[in-house]
Amino acid sequence: MREILDWLVGFDTVSSKPNMALMAYVKDLLEAAGIAVTLVPDATGGKANLYASTGPEGVGGVMLSGHTDVVPVEGQAWTKAPFALTEEGGRYYGRGTTDMKGFVACAVAAMVEAARRPLRVPLHLALSYDEEVGCMGVRSLIDLLAQAPVRPRFCIVGEPTGMQVATGHKGKVALRATCTGREGHSALAPLALNALHLAADFLGAVRRLQAEVAATGLRDGDYDVPYTTIHVGKMAGGVQVNIVPNQTVLDFEIRSLAGEDVAGLITRLEAEAEAIVAPVRAEFPEAAIRVERQWDYPGLGTPSDAAVVNFVKGLTGANGTIKVAYGTEGGLFDQRLGIPTVICGPGSMAQGHKPDEYVSVEQLGLCQAMLSRLIDRLEAGI
């Protein structure tokens, strides 16, 4: 595992870059152990998903899932080389060690070990790209699995949970509001229509809706933030101060609880947008605020008494379950393929996306122990 993690961290797989070198390394390693491997490349050929299986065919088995892309390091004050593994003070440092190459290294090592054993139930490995930019890459792998005659019985997504068993996370939809006004000289600003002002009014509508949802909407106390959140993350518009801008773009998101009427929330914001521009449209017929859906992924809501939950709790020794604030590919496996899914992996997301990201040696040891017990169960026939 240590050697595999060293290699994985050494590949700079920031989402904007190819991951094929990493996938080729994993493919060669698995195939040398006699494991069947399929790569699912993207249209450019620079990125790919990987799916591997060992053990008997025609049986569902257990799938280990992880993503291979990482977030950028630019603008962060790293004191250690981000794309080289550093072991120090009981920790492994490097970009992706927590999110989530630590788990991937454990999972690849487990596949190699499982290939040496007389499994009665198969073990599968699913590795994806572009998870960090909206769970985009895994969708072609899901299309492949949808055509398979037999799908995995259970899925374990190894995002960092401190090796606790997580049964849920919120869904997310990313949206964009494009605000169109009319440009003009700032000396005659009242004769133009400032798109930044339209955007500010729309942002106010988003905040009012968020306040309403927080006060009166659905609640789930298992989350740190127990309600659906609506958040504006980016607003861009204008060229220079003496020009009234004619366009401004807001990027925002909705992270929703299970059961939330997300379509209804979007419809309300579209109505707010129309209410903002309607009074000025007679003078400025081009005035508009257009709300568009960019991408989304579903939430995960596995029942706490589901068979997959009890199975993974038996592997970890856990008594209870948690839910996590961040999104994963788990909801796609669950909702698109009907594979019961939990999240359980080493480390804490509190260390993810930060300079000097690390995962502890202890956490990786606990993950290895869980996967060792998993292999024992697969050999015994579960």
C-alpha positions in Angstrom: 0.0 0.0 0.0 2.8 2.4 0.9 4.5 1.9 -2.4 1.2 2.3 -4.4 0.4 5.5 -2.5 3.8 6.9 -3.3 3.1 6.3 -7.0 -0.4 7.7 -6.9 0.5 10.9 -5.2 3.4 11.4 -7.6 0.9 11.6 -10.5 -0.3 15.2 -10.9 -4.0 14.5 -11.5 -5.6 17.9 -10.9 -9.0 17.7 -12.6 -7.9 20.0 -15.4 -5.1 17.6 -16.4 -5.0 14.0 -17.8 -5.0 11.0 -15.5 -4.1 8.3 -18.1 -0.6 7.8 -16.7 -2.0 7.0 -13.3 -4.6 4.7 -14.8 -1.9 2.9 -16.9 0.1 2.3 -13.7 -2.9 0.8 -11.9 -3.9 -1.2 -14.9 -0.5 -2.8 -15.3 -0.3 -3.5 -11.6 -3.7 -5.3 -11.5 -3.2 -7.2 -14.8 0.1 -8.5 -13.5 -1.9 -10.0 -10.7 -4.2 -11.7 -13.2 -7.1 -9.2 -12.7 -9.5 -8.3 -15.5 -9.3 -4.5 -16.2 -11.4 -2.3 -18.4 -10.5 1.4 -19.2 -13.3 3.7 -20.2 -11.6 6.7 -21.8 -13.1 10.1 -22.4 -13.4 11.7 -25.9 -9.9 13.2 -25.7 -8.2 10.0 -24.7 -6.3 11.8 -21.9 -8.6 10.7 -19.1 -10.3 7.4 -18.2 -12.3 5.5 -15.7 -11.1 2.1 -14.7 -13.2 -1.0 -13.7 -11.6 -4.2 -12.5 -12.9 -7.4 -11.1 -11.4 -10.5 -9.5 -13.2 -13.6 -8.4 -16.0 -15.7 -9.9 -18.2 -14.2 -12.6 -22.0 -14.1 -12.5 -22.1 -13.1 -8.9 -22.8 -9.5 -7.6 -19.9 -9.0 -5.2 -18.7 -5.8 -3.5 -17.4 -2.7 -5.4 -14.8 -0.3 -4.0 -15.1 3.1 -5.5 -12.7 6.1 -5.6 -11.8 9.0 -7.7 -8.3 9.8 -9.0 -8.5 13.5 -9.6 -7.4 16.1 -7.0 -7.9 19.8 -6.5 -5.2 22.4 -7.5 -2.4 23.5 -5.2 -1.9 27.0 -6.7 -2.2 29.8 -4.2 -1.7 27.5 -1.2 1.2 27.7 1.1 2.6 24.2 1.0 5.6 23.4 3.2 6.1 20.0 1.6 6.1 18.9 -2.1 2.5 18.4 -3.0 3.1 15.7 -5.6 5.6 13.6 -3.7 4.7 11.5 -0.7 6.2 12.6 2.6 6.0 10.4 5.7 6.5 12.4 8.9 5.2 12.1 12.5 2.8 9.3 11.7 1.3 11.1 8.7 1.5 10.8 4.9 1.6 14.2 3.3 0.7 15.0 -0.3 -2.1 16.3 -2.5 -4.9 13.7 -2.5 -3.6 11.6 0.5 -6.9 12.2 2.2 -9.1 13.0 -0.8 -8.8 10.3 -1.8 -5.7 8.5 -3.0 -5.1 7.0 0.4 -8.2 4.9 0.0 -7.4 4.2 -3.6 -4.0 2.8 -2.6 -5.6 0.6 0.0 -8.2 -0.6 -2.5 -5.7 -1.4 -5.3 -3.6 -3.3 -2.7 -6.7 -5.2 -1.6 -7.5 -6.2 -5.2 -4.0 -7.6 -5.6 -4.4 -9.6 -2.4 -7.9 -10.8 -3.3 -6.6 -12.1 -6.6 -4.4 -14.6 -4.6 -7.4 -15.9 -2.7 -10.1 -18.4 -3.7 -12.9 -16.0 -3.6 -16.5 -17.3 -3.7 -17.8 -13.8 -4.2 -16.0 -11.2 -6.5 -14.3 -7.9 -5.5 -14.7 -5.0 -7.9 -12.8 -1.7 -8.2 -14.2 1.5 -9.8 -11.8 4.4 -10.3 -13.1 7.7 -11.9 -11.9 11.0 -13.1 -13.4 14.6 -12.7 -15.2 13.9 -9.4 -13.9 17.2 -8.0 -15.7 19.1 -10.8 -19.2 17.7 -10.3 -18.9 13.9 -10.4 -18.7 14.2 -14.2 -16.3 11.5 -15.3 -17.9 8.5 -13.5 -21.0 8.8 -15.6 -19.6 6.9 -18.6 -18.6 4.1 -16.2 -22.1 4.1 -14.8 -23.4 3.7 -18.4 -21.0 0.7 -18.8 -22.2 -0.9 -15.6 -25.8 -0.3 -16.6 -25.3 -2.7 -19.5 -23.7 -5.4 -17.4 -25.7 -8.6 -16.9 -24.8 -8.6 -13.1 -24.1 -5.5 -11.0 -22.3 -5.4 -7.7 -24.4 -6.2 -4.7 -22.9 -3.5 -2.5 -20.7 -0.4 -3.0 -18.2 1.2 -0.6 -17.2 4.7 -1.6 -13.9 5.4 0.2 -14.2 9.2 0.7 -12.7 10.2 4.1 -15.1 9.5 7.0 -12.5 8.7 9.7 -13.5 5.0 9.0 -17.0 5.6 10.2 -19.9 4.3 8.1 -21.7 7.2 6.4 -25.2 6.6 5.0 -26.0 9.9 3.4 -25.1 13.2 1.9 -27.0 16.1 0.2 -27.6 16.3 -3.5 -26.3 19.3 -5.4 -27.3 21.3 -8.4 -25.0 24.0 -9.9 -26.8 26.9 -11.5 -25.8 30.1 -13.4 -27.8 33.3 -13.6 -26.9 35.6 -16.5 -28.0 39.1 -16.0 -28.3 41.3 -19.1 -28.6 45.1 -19.0 -27.5 47.9 -21.3 -24.0 49.4 -21.4 -23.3 53.1 -21.3 -20.8 55.8 -20.1 -20.7 56.1 -16.4 -21.3 59.9 -16.6 -24.7 59.0 -18.0 -25.2 55.9 -15.8 -29.0 56.5 -15.1 -29.6 56.3 -18.8 -28.1 52.7 -19.0 -29.1 49.5 -17.2 -26.4 48.2 -14.9 -26.2 44.4 -15.0 -24.3 44.4 -11.7 -27.3 46.1 -10.1 -29.6 43.4 -11.5 -27.3 40.8 -10.2 -27.2 42.4 -6.8 -31.0 42.3 -6.7 -31.0 38.7 -7.7 -28.4 37.8 -5.1 -30.7 39.4 -2.5 -33.5 37.2 -3.7 -31.3 34.1 -3.2 -30.5 35.2 0.3 -34.1 35.8 1.2 -35.0 32.3 -0.1 -32.2 30.8 1.9 -33.4 32.5 5.1 -36.9 31.1 4.5 -35.6 27.6 3.9 -33.5 27.7 7.0 -36.3 28.9 9.1 -39.3 26.8 7.8 -37.9 24.1 5.4 -37.0 20.5 5.8 -34.6 19.5 8.5 -32.2 16.6 9.1 -30.3 16.8 12.4 -27.7 14.3 11.2 -26.0 17.1 9.2 -23.9 19.9 10.6 -26.1 22.2 8.6 -29.5 20.6 9.0 -31.3 22.3 6.1 -31.0 22.8 2.3 -28.5 25.5 1.5 -28.5 28.0 -1.4 -25.1 29.6 -1.9 -23.7 32.1 -4.4 -20.1 31.3 -5.0 -19.0 33.6 -7.8 -20.2 36.9 -9.4 -18.4 38.4 -12.4 -19.2 41.5 -14.4 -17.9 44.8 -15.6 -14.8 46.0 -17.5 -13.8 49.2 -15.8 -15.4 51.8 -13.6 -16.4 54.3 -16.2 -18.4 51.8 -18.2 -21.9 50.7 -17.1 -21.7 46.9 -17.5 -24.2 45.1 -19.8 -23.7 41.6 -18.4 -23.0 39.9 -15.1 -22.9 36.2 -14.3 -23.6 34.6 -10.9 -22.7 31.0 -10.2 -24.7 29.5 -7.4 -25.6 26.1 -6.0 -28.4 24.3 -4.1 -27.3 21.5 -1.7 -30.5 19.7 -0.9 -31.8 17.4 1.7 -33.6 14.2 0.6 -37.2 15.1 -0.2 -36.5 18.8 -1.0 -38.4 20.2 -3.9 -35.4 21.5 -5.7 -37.3 22.2 -8.9 -39.7 24.3 -6.9 -36.9 26.3 -5.4 -35.5 27.0 -8.9 -38.9 28.0 -10.2 -39.2 30.5 -7.3 -35.9 32.0 -8.2 -36.9 32.3 -11.9 -40.0 34.1 -10.8 -37.9 36.5 -8.7 -35.6 37.1 -11.7 -38.6 38.0 -13.8 -40.0 40.3 -11.1 -36.6 42.2 -11.1 -36.5 42.9 -14.8 -40.2 43.3 -15.6 -40.4 46.9 -14.4 -37.5 48.1 -16.6 -38.3 46.1 -19.7 -40.4 48.8 -21.4 -37.3 51.1 -21.4 -34.7 48.3 -21.9 -36.3 45.4 -23.8 -33.1 43.4 -23.7 -33.3 43.3 -19.9 -33.1 39.7 -18.6 -32.0 37.4 -15.9 -31.6 33.8 -17.3 -31.2 31.0 -14.8 -29.6 27.8 -16.3 -28.8 24.5 -14.7 -25.1 23.6 -15.2 -24.8 20.2 -13.7 -26.0 18.1 -10.7 -25.5 14.9 -8.8 -28.1 13.2 -6.5 -27.9 12.9 -2.8 -27.4 9.6 -1.0 -29.9 8.4 1.6 -29.2 4.8 2.4 -31.5 3.5 5.3 -29.5 2.9 8.5 -30.9 -0.6 8.7 -30.0 -1.5 5.1 -28.0 -4.7 4.5 -25.0 -2.8 3.1 -24.9 -0.7 6.3 -24.9 -3.8 8.6 -22.4 -5.5 6.3 -19.8 -2.6 6.4 -20.4 -2.0 10.1 -19.5 -5.6 10.6 -16.2 -5.0 8.8 -15.3 -1.9 10.7 -16.8 -2.7 14.2 -18.8 0.5 14.1 -21.9 0.8 16.2 -23.6 3.8 14.6 -23.6 5.7 11.4 -23.1 9.3 10.3 -23.9 11.6 7.3 -21.3 13.8 5.6 -21.5 17.4 4.4 -19.7 16.9 1.1 -21.0 15.1 -2.0 -19.8 11.9 -3.5 -20.4 9.6 -6.5 -22.4 7.3 -4.1 -25.7 8.8 -5.0 -25.1 8.1 -8.7 -24.3 4.4 -8.0 -27.4 4.1 -5.7 -29.9 6.0 -7.9 -28.7 5.3 -11.4 -27.7 1.6 -10.9 -29.6 0.6 -7.8 -26.5 -0.5 -6.0 -26.9 -0.1 -2.2 -24.0 2.2 -1.2 -22.3 3.6 1.9 -19.3 5.9 2.3 -16.4 4.7 4.5 -12.8 5.7 4.1 -9.6 6.8 5.9 -8.9 10.4 7.0 -10.9 13.5 7.5 -12.3 15.9 4.9 -11.1 18.6 7.3 -7.6 17.9 5.8 -8.8 17.8 2.2 -8.3 20.6 -0.3 -5.8 22.3 2.1 -2.0 22.9 1.9 0.0 20.1 3.5 -2.9 17.7 3.1 -2.3 14.5 5.0 -3.8 11.2 6.1 -2.5 9.4 9.2 -0.7 6.1 9.1 -3.2 4.9 11.7 -6.2 5.7 9.5 -4.7 3.8 6.6 -4.0 0.9 8.9 -7.7 0.8 9.9 -8.7 0.9 6.2 -6.4 -2.0 5.4 -7.8 -4.0 8.3 -11.4 -3.4 7.0 -10.5 -4.5 3.5 -8.7 -7.5 4.8 -11.9 -8.6 6.7 -13.8 -7.9 3.5 -11.6 -10.3 1.5 -12.1 -12.9 4.2 -15.9 -12.5 3.9 -15.7 -12.8 0.1 -13.7 -15.9 0.4 -16.2 -17.3 2.8 -19.1 -16.4 0.5 -20.3 -13.4 2.6 
